[in-house]
Amino acid sequence: MRIVVAPDKFKGSLAAVEVAAAVADGLRAVLGDAEIVTMPVADGGDGTVDAAVAAGFERVPVTAAGPLGDPVEASYARRGEVAVVEMASVCGLGRLPDGQRAPLTASSFGVGEVLRAALDAGAREVVLGVGGSASTDGGAGLLQALGARVLDANGEDVGLVAGDRRLAGGGDLDVVAGLDLAGLHPALRPGGDAVLRPGGDAVLTLAADVDNPLTGPDGAAAVYGPQKGASPADVARLDAGLERWAAVVAAARVRAGWAGTSGRADWEQVPGAGAAGGVGFAAMAVLGARMRPGIELVLELTGFEARVAGADLVITGEGSLDAQSLAGKAPVGVARAAARLGVPVVAVAGRSTLTEAELAAAGIGAVYPLTGIEPDLERCHAEAAALLRRIGQMIGHDQLKETQLKEAGRSA
């Protein structure tokens, strides 16, 4: 018997690696002779680099700017010329001190520094996971870190004043007047439909699970700003700043002579432009990135199909299985990929609000929530690893029963 354990994180409780290890321990306690393969996954948010490392990528440490400019120890994953960079671990919400929120001042500069480090080390295919961001700066910080200059009306660098390490955040976009792309990293492919600049040969792919535009009622500020601490007044200011930023980027594309540009070209309305507070917009409009569902990319990078083919069961999961899970989150992506290989899937979760019909439609045969054995949510959170080991044992016993029933049916 071979079982693949491929969960996402239990947010705020256990990393995906820890979830997989706990479930595997429970399985081994019951199925001593079974082959248990752990394969933590992610959907582009925190844990994306860990998933790549668990699949054989090398972890490369980098010191970069956190969301407020303070240096943090981060890393990216590398295998040959392929690199995986994760925004959440550098300048995500979890990097803000003491759980504070900084909707107007948080910057995406740090993830640009990590991306630049990967390019300088020779990476030419880069997957950028953009979930869990703290900023709503339209990707201005990302571009600054990659050599572009974001300028005010006086031609001065916005935020990055000499001797001042404060980074430009979303609240600074209302003074942005220009974008100078002359110093952009030479390995990058500019503007989606543009010809390559001499030497530009890197391909950037965004791993995300959102299709919001940059601006408007469904945009980055309106939908995700409140989650990042933005008040209604902050949301209005950020959205106006993003509109201004979109016009500045469009003008810079025209000045650069990039093919296919006419006026603004509506880049801010492209699905996914609002990902990570507008990093999706900057990456697509300036760096030529394409966007793909995060879980699809992670499963490809980690060789999911090859490792699952011929397995008897796949166990996936995340902290909360709910309506958001159905919109492209990791467990559903795992279940769909396993279904294509004809391998049954069950899920573990802290809690589940999905109906049996919704689970079945997603390709999940059963769910084992922690709340099924421990109704106290605080204890579920604090004792998640121990509870998951018990659930691993439960799944193991269920597998034994199923195997015995099959054997009895064949002998009859």
Secondary structure, DSSP 8 states (H G I E B T S, - for coil): -EEEE----BTTTB-HHHHHHHHHHHHHHH-TTSEEEE----SSSTTHHHHHHHTT-EEEEEEEE-TTS-EEEEEEEEETTEEEEESHHHHBGGGSGGG---TTT--SHHHHHHHHHHHHTT--EEEEE-TTB---STTHHHHHHTT-EEE-TTS-BSS--TT------GGGGGG--EEE-TTS-TTB--STTS---TT--BEEEEEES----SSSTTSIIIIITGGGT--HHHHHHHHHHHHHHHHHHHHHHHHTT-TT--TTTTGGGSTTTTGGGGHHHHHHHTT--EEEEHHHHHHHHTTHHHHHTT-SEEEEEEEEESGGGGGT-HHHHHHHHHHHTT--EEEEEEEE---HHHHHHTT--EEEEGGGT---HHHHHHTHHHHHHHHHHHHHHHHHHHHHHHHHHHH-
